[in-house]
Amino acid sequence: MEKRLYLKIQPKVIDHLGIKMYQKPVDVIAEYIANAWDADSEEVSVILENIKITVSDKGDGMTFNECQDCYLQVGRDRREVSGKDTSNRKERPVLGRKGIGKFAGFGVAKTITVDTISRATGEKTVFKMDIDSILEYDVQKEDNKIIEVVEYCEPDEYRKENHGTTIILERMDLSFGADLIDNFKKELSRRFLLTQFYDDFVVLINDEPLPHNFNDEMEFVFPRDLTEDEKNKFPKVTSFNNNGWAVEDFDEFEIKWRIGFYEEPIKVEELRGIGVYVKGKLAQKPFFFDLTGGISAQNSLEYMTGQVQMDFIDTGENNLISTERQRINLQTELGKKIKVWGIEKIKEWGSIWKSRRSEKRLADINDKISGFRNRLDALPRTERRTVETVLKKIATFDRLGQARFKEWCADILTSWEKGRLRNIITELAEQDELDETQFIEILSEADVLTALNIAESVKTKIVAIGELKERVKSKELENKVRDYIYEHPWLIHPKWETYRKERSVEKLIKDIADKELKVDVFQGRVDLVLSSGQDLLLVEFMRPGLSLDRDHLDRINYYVMGVRRELAKQTGLQFRHVDSAYVIADNKNSAEDVTERILQLQEKKIFVLTWESLISQALKQWGDYLDLIKLRNPEDIRIQEL
């Protein structure tokens, strides 16, 4: 008798669960590795080929009936069905819950082949699913969608020893070169802690073990590098050396953490931030617990990576994990406590890093400023201490190059030696916290950095913002507004002042926009592509008069993620990274799901602004700066008249 398998589900559900939810190969493979873990496999092999991915495990496998009742039944909660949270043989904590990860492959491939041999019976079943065929299926017209059974073999005692499941993904739109495979390994290693904690679970990528590279290439690792005095800043930590993790009390629960800082800013978005793990699997992509703050706070975030274990957020009423395991819910009572905890810890880790980096950098720079030593030693002791304190503070400016460092140090010394600016330099020395912006603001009143030049530059920017405001108010042609921002990218944010037009990747990005933004509100076009160094900035404008809704946000997300994927594939391009993306619209839909989605996209550095908020933000930032310069130069008529 011919064997048949059936699928009964609305095609749009498959589209959402597979195609929309899992758009990166690493997301897809993570789901299949989790399934292998739950099936008590001791080994998972992932083979990445040009246009095919094969994932094989040595787990329990499935009988024919289990293929039908378990695999092809969407939303089956195995914990609820089995009545326990552990696997059958090894009593492992089960990772799967919602029964949807098995369709993840459709996010990157059009065909999924499942080849499985049951540990219990020795049955062999091979079936194939084709997304094009599934999407044509209408559950209202057909009771069941027939799934192609490629092969079926009756139970066999001798076949049992070959138990396990192999997933083959084919008809993919991407291919894997050597660089992509290396990046894939690094990113996947951050998705799981299982291979670090369990000796009976191995993951192989193209026959090589998944790397355990948390400490690799990092300048500082906490808790490993904490001094005894620094450890005292964490009174709730019960252990600072639990196999490299700190163990901390949190209400009646327990949190484990380890944090690292790289010497240079982290360019790979997936590495920047704190990942949250539950039972060894990533539950929240790296983020900063929605922390916002000034420049000092933001600086440490560019260098910070880390991992936090919170097994308690996947139990009963405490289940905070989203369906796609990309984020946790911080809006519940427990979630809000976790958010407060995370922000507090990030500030503590960042403060220690800042101090450590300052000490290390100062030691490194001492050799390079030896030319100033004779001048410093010539000063009276108290004066030397004041000037040296300022030089040390300047050494903590993370973005300051060596040439600028020497220039500023020489200016400070010259001013002091000539008896000028001593009150200002003393004020700088007495500042508890000093960042580069504050330093420039304080010195802007002096001859070291001419206040008038700075004020005139700021005034010019304010005038330009006013011109943009009038263009928007008068409903000027959109292309003219776009070109105006092209020429003045700092309108979006002051830090974009170094960005310029970039045309070399327009064709690549246009192809993605044609696919993801092919709707009337975006018209499949690419609005702005700006570059600075290796980074790109994307800006998209919605058609005037329309309100931004959830669908628009999802399309923008797919578009930006698509650009990031394509850039990662292009080994010959100068540009390897989309720093951030902005969507500018007349209005935002005020619905709760839209607000929530906007917050989620911020974690991916995709920001939403209305024209009003863009202009108001720019006017305030530059206006405050000009007011400060005027306040510090009350007797300079030229500045006051600006």
N, C-alpha and C positions, 0 to 999 in steps of 0.2 A: 504493500500500500504506500502510495506517495506521501511523504511527510510534508506538512505545511505549517508555517508560522504566520501569525497575524499581528498587525499593529492597528490599534484603534485610538486615534488621537487627532485633534485638529492640527492641520499642517502648520498653521501660524504659531502653534505652541512649540513645535520642533524648530521653527524659524527663530523664535525668541530664545529657547533654551540652548540651542546649539550655535546657530549662526551669529546671533546678536550678542550672546553672553560670553562666548569664548572665541575671541578673535586673534589670539596670539598662540603660536605653537606651544609655548611653555605653559600656558593655561590649560591647554588640552591634555598635554602629557601628564601634568600634575594630577588631573582627574583619574587618568588610567593607572598611575602609580598608586594613588589612594585606593582604587578598587583592588589592586593586587595585594596591598597590605591587608585590606579587609578579608581577602580570600586566603589569608595565611601563607602567602608565597614568601619564600626566603630570598628570591632573586627576581629582579625585573630587568629586562634587556630592552633598551631603546636604540633602534637603528635608524639614523637619519640619512636618507638618500636624497638625490636631487629632487625628485618629485614624489617621494613616498616616505611614509613613516611607519615603522613596525614596532609595536610594543608587545613583548612576550613575558608572561609570568609563569611561575610553577606553583600556582595556587590550587584551590579546590576545583576549578573548572565548573562546568554546568552540564546537567542532563538536558535532554531535549525539552522536557517539561519546564525545567528551570529557565531555559532560554525564553520560553513563552511567558511563564508566570512571573519571572523576576526581571529579566533584562528588557523585555518588550512591554513591560507594564510601567508606564511613566508615573513618577511620584510615589513609588512604593517605599515606605519607610521601614527599612529592615530592622531597626531597633524596636519599632512598635510591633512589628509582626513577630519577631523572635522573643520579645520581652526582655532583652538584655542589651547592654552597651558594649559587649566584647565579642570577639570573633569565635568561631566554633571550636577550633583545635588549640590555638596558641593563647587564647584569652587576651588578645590584643584589644586596646581601646579602638572601637570602630570609628572611622572617619566619615564614611558615607551616611547621609541621613535622608535627603530629599528625593533620591532616586532619579536624578536628572543628569548627572555627570557623564553617563554612558553615551549621551548624544553630543558631548562636547566636540567630538571629531568633526562634526558638520560645520564648525566654525572655521576650519582651514581646509577641509576636503569635501568633495562631492560624493565620495563612495567610502563606506565603512564595511570591511569584511571582518566577521567574528569567527574565529576557529577555536573551538573549545573541546577539551576532553575531561570528563568527570572523574574526580578522584574516587567517588563512591561507586560508580558503576562501570567505568571504562567506556561509556558512550562517547561517540565523537559526533559533533554537530558543527557544520560550517554554513553560515548564512551571510547574505550580503544586503546592505541597505543603500539605496541611491536617493540622494536628497531631491533631485529633480523629479523623480517618480513620486516621492512622498508628498512634495508640495502640490502635485497635480491631484492628489487624492482628496476627495470631499467626503468627510465623515457623515454628512447629511444625506448623501446619495448612496454611499456604500457602507455596509455594516462594518467591514474589516478591510484593511489594506494588506494584501498578501505580500509577505516578505520572501524573497528568493532563498530557498534552501539549496545550497550548492552541493552539500554532501551530508549524508547521515549514515553512521555505522552503529549497529546494535551493541548492547553492553558486552564488554570483553575483559576478562580478568587480567589478561596479560597487558592490555592497553592502559591499565590504571597507572602504571609507573610513569607514564608520559603525561600525567594530568597537568592541567593549566589552561590558560587562555591567551590567544594571540589576536591582537587588533591590528588591522592593516588599513592605513589611511591613504587613499589614492585620489587622483584627479585634483591635485592641489594647484594653487595659483602662485606658490612660492617654491624656491629651491634653496639648498643649504650649501654655502661655501665654507671654507675653513674658518674664516673670521666669525661667521654667524654661528657655527657649531661651538666655538669657544665661548662666545657670549651666551649662547643657549645653556651651556653647562653651568656657567657662573650664576645665571639667573635662576635656573632650576634648583641649584644647590641652596638657594635662599628660600625655596618653597617648602623644604622639608628638613626637619631635624632628626627624622627617624633613623637614618643610617649612622648618626652620631651617637644615638642612645641605645640602639639595639644591635647586637652582634649577629642576629639571625635575619637581617634584612639588608640586602645589597642592591644598589641601583647602578647599572652599567649604561653608559652612553657611548655608542659605537665601540663596545667592548672595553671601555675604560671606566673605572669607578667614578661615581659622582664626587667632585672635589669638596673637601671640607676647608673652605678658604676664608673663614670669617676673619682670621688674624692677618691674612696676607696683605702686605703692602700698606699696613696701617701705621700711622705715627704713634697713636695712643690707643690702648684698649682698656676699658674699665669693666669689671673690677680688677683685672690683672695688674694694672699699673698704678692703682691707687696707693697713696702713702697712708700711714696710720692716721695722720691728721685729717686727710681727706675722707677716710672711711668714717670718721666721727660725724661727718655731715649727713650720714644715712643711718639714723638711730634705729629704724625699724628693720634693718637688714640683719638676719640671723646668721648668715654665712656669706663670706666673700670668696669662697673657693669651692663651689660645688661643681667640680669638673669645668671650671672656667666661668661659672655663672654666679651672680649674686642672688641670694634667696631672701625675699622681703615679705613681711607680714602685711596683709591688706584685708582689713575687717577680719572675717573668720576664714579668709582664703589665703593663698600663697601665690606670689608672683616671682618669677625668675627673670633676670635681665642681664644682658651683656651689650656693651656699647663700644663702638669704635669711631675713630676720627682719622681721616686720610690727611696727608700732608697738603694735597692740592684739592680745590673744589671738585666735588663728585659730578661728573658730566653725565653718567648713565642714570637716567631718572629712576629706574627700578632699584637702584642701590641706595638712593638718598632717602633717609627717613627711618622710622622704627617700624619693623614688621611685627605683627601680633600672631602668635602661634597657639594652636589648640591641639593637644595630643600629637604634637610633632608636625602638624601641617599648617601652612599659612592660612590665616583667617582674615587678615587685614593687610593689604598691600602697604609697603612702607609709607608712613605719613608722620605728622607731627602733632597729633591729637588736637588739630584745629588751632594750634598756637598762632597768635598774631603778635607782632611787636615791632620795636624799632630796629634800627640798623644793627646795634650790638647783638640783639637776639638773633636776627636773621643771619649774621655772619657765621655763627657756629653751625647753623642748619645746613649750610652748603657743604660742610665737611663731615657731617654726622651720619652714621649708619648704625643699625642696631637690631636686636631681636629681643622680644618679650614673650614669655610663656604664661598664658592665662587659661589653664584647662577648665576652670570653673565657669567660663562663659558659654559652655555648650551643654548645659545640664538643665533639664526641666524649664522652670520659668526664667532661668537666667540665660536662655539661648539668645545671644546677641549677634549671631553670625548671619550675614546676608546669604541669599540663595546661591550666588555665584562665588562665595567665599573670597570676595575682594575687599570687603569692608565690614566693620562691626557697627552696631547701632549705639551711638553715644547719647541718644535722647531719652533712654529709660533712666530710672533712678540709679541703677547700678552703672549704666553707661556714663552718666554724668560724673559719678565718683571716679570712674576710670579716667575720664577726660581730665579731671582736676589733678589726679595722681600723675598722669602722663606729662602734663604741662609743667608741673612742679619739678619732676625729674629731669625733663629736658633743660630747664633753666639751671638746675644744679650741675648736670653734666657739662653744659655749655660754659658755665662759670669756671669750672675746674679746667676745662680744655683751654679757655682763654688765658688763664694764668699760666698753664703749662706751656702753651705755644709762645706766649710772650717771653718766658724765661729761656726757652730753647732758641727762639729767634734772636733774642738779645745776645745770647752766647755766640750764635753763628755770625752775628753782625759785628760784634766787637772787633774782630780782626779787620773788617772792612772799613771801620771808622777810626782806625789807629791814627790817621792823620789829624784827628781832632783831639787826641789825648794830650798833646803838649799844650794846646789852647785851654783845655779844661783844667789841667794841672796848674796853669798860671793864675787861675781864679782863686780868690779866698775860699776857704773850706765850705762855708755856708752857701756861698754863691755857686760853687761847683756842684754841691748837692742839688740845688734847685734846678740848674740847667740840665744836669744828668738825668734828673727825674723826668723832665720833659722829653729828652731824647729817648728814654726808655718807653715812655707812653707812645711816642711816634712809632717805635719799633713794633708795637702791637697792632698797627693798622694792617689788616690782612691783605688788602689789595695794593699796598704801596710798593712800587718797584724800588730797586736799589738806587737808581739814579735820582729819583725824586726824594728818597730818604736822605741821601747825602746833601742834596740841595736844601731841603728844609732844615736839616741840622746846621748847615753852614749859615743859613739865614738867622736862625735862632741865636747862634753863638755871636755872630757879627753884631746883631742888634743889642745883645747884652753887653758886649765889650764896648760899644759906643754909647752906652747909657740910655738907649732907647727901649721902649716896650717892656721895661722891667716889671711893671705892675701886671701887664698882660701875661708875661712868661711865668711870673709867680702864680697868677691865677690858674694857668694851665697845669702847673705842678701840683696845685692843691685840689684839682678835680679828682673825685673818686673814680668816676667813669668818664672816659674820653674817647669818642670815635672820630673818624676822619671828618665827618660833616661838622661836628662841634668845633673841631680844631680850625677848620677853614672859617667858620662863622666868627670865632673869637679873633682870629688874625686878620679878618677882612677889613678891620678898621685901621690897620697899620700899613707901614711902608713895606712890610714883608710881602704881603699880597695886597695890591692896591684896591682899596675899597671901592673907589669910583669905577674902575674897570668892571669889577664884579657886579656892582649895582646897575651899571648901564646894560650889561649882558642880561641880567634878570629882567630889567624893564622891557627890553626888546622881546623877551619871551612872553611877558604878560600882554604886550600889544598883539603879538601873534595869536595868543589864545583868544583875545577879544575879536580878532578878525575871524577866527574859526567860529566863534559864537554867532556872529552876524551871518556867516555863510549858512550855518545850520538853521538859524531862525528864519532866514529868507527862503528856505527850501531850495537852495542853490543846487544845480545839477550834481548828482552824487559823485560822478567821476572827478569833478573839480574839488570836492571836499576830500575825496580819497587822495588825490594828488597833493593836496595841501598837507595832509598828514604824512604822506611820503616824504615831503621836504622837511617836516618838523616832527620826527618820531617821538621826541621827548614829551609831546602833548599827551601821549598815553601814560608815560611815567618818566620822571626825570632820569632814571637810570638808563633809558633807551637813547640817551643823547648820542652815544657812539654808534648807533645803528644806521645803516644806509640801505638804499635799494639793492636788491639782489635778483638778478635775472637768470643766473646759470641753472637754477633748479625749477624755473617756472613751468617747463614742459612736464617734468615729473609730477609736480604738485597739481598741475591742471588736469592730468589724467585721473588723479584720485578725486579731485573736486567734481569732475564729470560723473563719477560713479556715486559719490556719497552726497553731493549737494545738488543733484539734478531735480530740484523743485523750484517753483516760481519765486519763492522768497529769496533764494540764493542764486538761482539761474545758472548753477554749475560753474560759476566763475571763481577765479582767484583774485581777491581784492588787493591785499598787500603782502609782500614777502620782503622782510628786512633782515639784514645780517650784521653780525659783529663777531669777528674771529671765526670760530667753528659753529657758533650758535645761530639759529634762525628764530625769527619772531613772525608769527602769522596773525593777520588781522582780517576779520570778515565783517562786512556790513550787511544787515538785513535791509530789505526794501523799505523805504520810508512809509510810515503809517501803520506798520504791522507790529503786533505784540509778540514777543518771544514766548514760545510754549515748550512743552516737554519734548515733542517730536523734533523741533528745531535743535534743541540741545543735544538730543541723541545723534542727530545727523552730524552736528559739529564734532561730537566726540569720535564718531567713526572716521570722520575726515582727518582729524588731527592724529589719531592713532594710526591711520593708514599712512600718513606722511612719515610718522616716526618709524614705522616698519620699513618703508621703502628706503629711507635714508640709511638705516642700519644695514641694508643689503648692498648699498652702493659703495664698494670699497675704494673707488677712485675719486669720490667727491671730497671736497674740502669740508663740507658740512656734514656732521654726524649726529646732530642733536637739535631738536626743537625746544628752545628754552621755555617758551610759553606761547599761548595763543589767546587772542581776545575776540569776543563777539560784541559788536556795538549795534544797538537797536534803539528805536524810538521809545519803546515801552517794554516792560516785562510782565508777563502774566503773573498775578499775585497768588495763584493756587499753591497749596502747600507742597504738592509733589514737584512743582517747578522750583520752588525755593530750595527744597531738599536736593534736587538734582544739581542746582547751581553750586551748592556747598560741596557736593561730591566731586564735581568737575574741578573745583578749586584745588583739590588734592592732586589733580593731574596737571596743575598749572594751566588750566583753561578757564579764563575769567570772562565774566559778563558785565558789561557796562552800558548804561543808557547814555545818550548824548549829554543829557543834563549832568549826570554824575561824572562823566569824563571831564567836561569843561569845569565843573565846580571843583573837582579834585585838583586839576592842574592849576586853576587860579589860586586856590588856597595854598598849595605847596609853594609856588613861586611868589605869591603875595606875602606870605609869612616871612619868606627869606628876605625880600626887599625891606619889609618893615623892620626886621632885625638889624639890617645894615644901617637903616636910617636912625634907629634907636641908639646904635653905638657910635654914630657920627653926627650928633645934634648940631655941631657948629659948622659942618661942611654944607654950605648953601647949594653947591652943585648936586650933592646927593639928595638933599631935602627936596629939591625941585623936580626930581625924577618922578 
